[in-house]
């Protein structure tokens, strides 16, 4: 039997459990055990572990000290019904609370009170927008100038204003015990709102933050920013899907070094937001003097969107509001309180201020700040590609044809390679090779509730010999990877090297079947049917939407070359073969991924049409050798900038964007070439020019000259090498060690460049390989750094990678690379 401490940390960190659904029974002398929500329990705090008597989940005991009971793993209770948006480690899980006038369901004692709110069943995403009103208000606490701000009279005025505002989510700052008591006692709060925390806990007293929602609250969480500063967040269920609303209050200039502390808090706030997948409404008092929290990525100010960026309407005005004059240091008015939106599916429809006039006949204002309300539209009416949303489970025929008989409607007749019906406008798929068919068929039979997609080069028909088989598995509900791994292992008993991918944003498996590596990405679709996951990926979290976009990327590419399919497949194969032999084809090593090469090939085919193979390849080199890399490259015109006649995007500021930007074909649109450095861009341009010159010199030859598919003269380019050696680590599979190191090669390239290597080139294939050792060569250019400088640059990189070493070798000591 495990200890209460072990069980606590298991629940707290294992993503399969929802901490908000657990309660600890704590020994209290002379009375019945006290039930403490697990998120409210502080390890190492006032309650020692030996006083934890039992642990319940959903009202069922799963651990009991006296009875020797430990069934946390076998009991079906307490499990996460859907992936959390407020995930650890960014957020510490909290428990929402709601007023209950009836008896306690566990004890039968008819005692009304604020109790842990039951998890909502969920609101189905509907084909249309959801509207909600968000309110933020700094309520002016009584800690300073209490004799000048008339708190006892203001608080009832505040409650009346909040009730009249009719807001769906209320975010308050500077809440103290007296105000909290009034709120908890207000009939309209008890009848309609859920609190984002335990009202008897320490959260509100510590930070002054309180969230109230009359929408169902799926989860709650907190992220610390510093002493007495935090982000309080809840995930609410809207008709268009889950939405995170977060409230904060940053340090003011009353504190020593207030401006510097705000910068630190903003940086931590950005980290917290980065851990949230999906749309976010961030509100609060930012104390920024009107400049706006510019370091927060991808957020828009709702007030500015509606009233224009030049509008400076203050939310704190010492000239108009006597309470603000009491607390102001400078006497300047400013817009300190904001409603910020993150996510393309959010837009502001209306915004207004509250409390801008006295609330009593003798001129008393509600607070020194004005409240801000914004009516937000959560747009669930379009999928990421801009198509109208469809009812759950309904897919466009061009993406998913009718299911084969006997397969429960979850898989197509062709295992994984979907063939569009006649007249759909989507090109018919090429037949899959036997190994792909065998793997997909067995996985489909083992996971009948899922939908399996073949993606990448094998989906497009342009795979080179030895290419991986890339699969995306859409699985309804919550994914338990150990269970998926067991079912895959049973379906493919001859597979070798089967392992889970660690550290990826979306879980997955890697394995080898016969002579082919297989990458299986597993996407949990939650309440969205697996058959509808691709078209409705916008309602899933960002990581899941990106994984599923591999399917829509392939569909977009094939649709773009409609009528020129053979030309595209032939060119894509030639280009990928050329990139491989020139060492330009590996994203982890600073090259371009396969998707980027197919986008470039599709663009050339769309503009050049059905030229024969050699002229088409020459046109490819001509198109991209002369390309101005300050311009992002999109398959179709993109909203990132005004479209040019050929479908490109207008140039952007080269000082703020990556050296190469090749955009994915479908939403969520993003660059797939961010790993290419300035040196990598220059190498790419040089190689494209070299290919163009070779084909120009060949004239009308029916085949490309052999030099096009010959390795580059690396020993003439590089006077020395950085040799990366990866050795097996005891207790860990070598494939895991190697994968972790390969994932950090781009960071090593950056360190090598800083050491003075102006033209580094990491060759993506090892020149030596044994079962327990692999060696890669990184060319250091014609004027390489000396061994000492290389060692100094590589030391911080190798420090965190057991089994990896980097050594300096002169040019002749590395064999010919192929």
Residue, then its C-alpha position, 0 to 999 in steps of 0.5 A: x500500500x502506497x503512502x498518502x503522499x505518493x498517492x497525492x503526487x500521482x494524482x497531481x501529476x498523472x495526466x490521466x487523473x483530474x485533481x479537481x475530482x479528488x477530496x482528502x479526508x483529514x483527521x480533526x480531533x474530536x469531530x468527523x474528518x474534514x474533507x479538503x479538495x485535493x487542489x486546496x491541500x498544501x504538501x508540507x503545510x499545516x496538515x502533516x501526511x499522517x493526518x490524511x485518513x482517506x482519499x475519495x474520487x467522485x464520492x468513492x473511496x480509493x485510498x484508506x489508511x485504516x482499511x489498507x485500501x489502495x485502488x487508485x489505479x483500478x478504480x474508474x473514478x477520478x479520471x480526466x474526461x477530457x484533456x485539461x487546457x490548464x495543464x501542469x506545470x504551467x497551472x496548478x489545478x484548482x477546484x471550482x465551487x458552487x452554492x448548494x442549498x441542499x444536503x451534503x450528498x456524502x454525509x446526508x447532513x442537510x447543510x447548505x454551503x459552497x461546495x466543490x462544483x461537479x464537472x459539467x457534462x460538456x456543451x456540444x460545439x454548435x455550428x455558430x458563434x457563442x456570445x458571452x460578456x466578460x467583465x474586469x474590475x479592480x475593486x479598490x481594497x481597504x489596505x491603504x487610505x481606509x479613512x478616505x475611501x468609504x469602503x463600507x458604503x462602496x461595497x453594496x454599490x459595487x455589488x449592485x453594479x456587478x449584478x446590473x452588468x449581467x456578465x457571464x464571467x466576472x474577474x475581480x482584483x483587490x478582493x478582500x474578506x469583507x467584499x468576499x463575504x458580501x459576494x458569497x451572501x448575495x442571492x444572485x451570486x449563489x443562484x447563478x455563479x460558480x467561483x474559480x476557487x475555494x472561497x474558504x481557502x487562501x487564494x483570494x486573500x493571497x492575491x485578491x483575484x476572484x473569478x465568477x462564471x455563470x457558464x459551466x466551469x470545466x476546470x480551474x487553475x493558478x499560475x504564480x507570477x511572484x509574491x502575491x501576484x498570480x494568474x487565476x484561470x478557468x475553462x468555461x463551456x461555451x456553445x462553441x467549445x471550451x474557452x479559457x478566461x484568465x484574470x491577473x493584477x500586475x505590480x503597480x508603481x507604488x511598489x519599489x521597482x514596480x516597472x521592472x517587476x511588471x516585466x518579470x510578471x509579464x514574462x511569466x504570464x507569457x509562459x503561462x499562456x504558452x501552456x494553454x492550447x486554444x482561445x484565451x480571454x485575458x483580463x485584469x489590471x496591468x498597471x502599464x500606464x497605457x502602453x499595453x502589455x506588448x511582450x505578450x505574444x499573439x494577444x489583441x486588445x479588445x478595446x483597441x480593436x473596437x475603438x481604434x488604436x488611437x483611443x486613449x480612454x482611461x480606466x483610471x482617471x484622477x482628474x475625474x474620479x476622487x478615489x483615483x486621486x487619492x491613490x495616484x502617484x502622478x495624477x495622470x490618467x491611464x488605461x490600466x485595465x484591459x480585456x485581451x484576446x488570443x485566438x483567431x476564433x475570438x472577436x470583440x463585438x462591444x466594449x464599455x466602461x462601468x462606474x464612470x459616474x458617481x453611484x451615490x447622490x453625494x458623489x461617491x464612486x464605486x472604485x478608483x478604477x472603472x470596470x471594463x465589459x466586453x462582449x466576446x464572440x467565440x466563433x465556432x461557425x468555421x473550421x480552420x480552412x474557412x468552410x462552414x461547420x458541419x453537424x457532429x460526425x458529418x464529413x465532406x465527401x471529398x475528404x471521407x467517402x462512405x465507410x466500408x461495410x462492417x467497419x462501424x462507420x469509422x474507417x474507409x474502404x481503402x485502409x487509410x488511403x482515402x479515395x474520393x467519389x467520382x465527381x468530387x473534384x479530389x484526385x483519386x489516390x494512388x494504390x498503396x504499397x503492400x506494406x502500408x496496406x498491411x500495417x494500416x489494415x491491422x491497425x484499423x482492425x485493432x482500433x475500430x473506434x478510431x480513424x487512421x490517416x496516412x499522411x506525408x509523402x506516402x499519402x501524396x504518392x511521392x515517397x522515396x525508397x526507404x521513406x518512413x510511413x507517417x500515420x495520424x490516428x484520431x481517437x475519440x475521448x481521452x487517450x491513454x498511451x499505454x493502452x494504445x501501445x498495447x493494442x498496437x503491439x498486439x496488432x503488429x507482433x513482428x514490429x521492433x523498437x516500439x516505443x512512446x515518443x516522449x516530450x512531443x506536444x502530441x503523443x505518439x509511437x515509433x516502431x519499425x515494421x520489416x524495413x520501414x520506420x513507422x511514426x504514429x501520432x495519436x490525437x485525442x478528439x475528446x467529444x468530437x467524433x473521430x470521423x469529424x476530427x479533421x474538419x473540426x480540428x479548430x475546436x480541439x487544442x492547438x497541438x491536436x489541430x496541428x497534428x490533424x492538419x497533416x491530413x488537410x495539408x495533403x488534401x490541399x496539395x493534391x487539390x492545388x495540382x488538380x489536372x497536373x498530378x503526374x507532373x507534381x509527383x514526378x517533380x516532388x520525387x526528383x526534388x526530394x532525391x536532390x535534397x537528400x543527396x545534397x544534405x538539405x532534407x532534414x529539419x532537425x539538422x537545419x534543412x527543410x522538411x518534406x512538406x516544404x519541398x512539396x509546397x515548393x514543387x506544387x507552386x512550380x507545377x501550378x505555374x509551369x503546368x505539364x512540362x516534361x521532367x527535365x524542363x520542369x526540374x529546371x523551372x523549379x531551380x529557376x523559381x527558387x534560386x532567384x526567390x527573395x526569401x524575405x517573402x513568405x511562400x504560401x501554396x495559396x494567397x495568405x491573410x498574412x499580407x497582400x497577395x501577389x499575382x502569383x499567390x505569394x505574400x508581400x514582403x515583410x520586415x526581414x529583421x523580425x522574421x525567420x530567414x525562410x518562411x514556407x507556410x503550411x497549406x492548411x490551417x492552422x497556417x504556420x511556417x514549417x521552415x523556422x529551423x532554417x538559419x541565415x547560413x542555412x538559407x544561403x546554403x540552400x540558395x547556393x545549391x539551388x543556383x548550382x542545380x539551375x546552372x547544371x540543367x541550363x548547361x545540359x540544354x535539351x538533354x532527356x535526363x538530368x546530368x549525373x552531377x545534379x544527383x551527386x553529393x556536394x564537394x564537402x571536403x573542399x567547403x569545410x576545412x574542419x569538422x565538429x563531430x557529434x558522437x552519440x553513445x548508448x546510456x546505461x538503462x536507456x534504449x539507444x534509440x531514445x538517447x539518439x532521438x533526444x540528441x537529434x532533436x537538439x542538433x539545431x541548438x548545437x548549430x546555433x552554438x557553432x555559429x556563435x563560435x565563429x563558423x560562418x557557414x556550418x552544414x550539419x550532414x543529416x546522415x551518420x558516417x559511422x553507426x553501430x548498435x551503441x554508437x552513431x557519429x554525425x559530421x558538421x562542416x565548419x566552413x572554410x575558416x572554422x573556429x579552433x578546437x578550444x572555441x568549439x569546445x567552449x561553445x559545445x560544453x553547455x549543449x552537451x552538459x544536458x545530453x548524456x551520451x553526447x560529445x562534440x570533437x574538433x577534427x581536421x578536414x581529412x579525418x572525416x570520410x566522404x559523406x553521402 
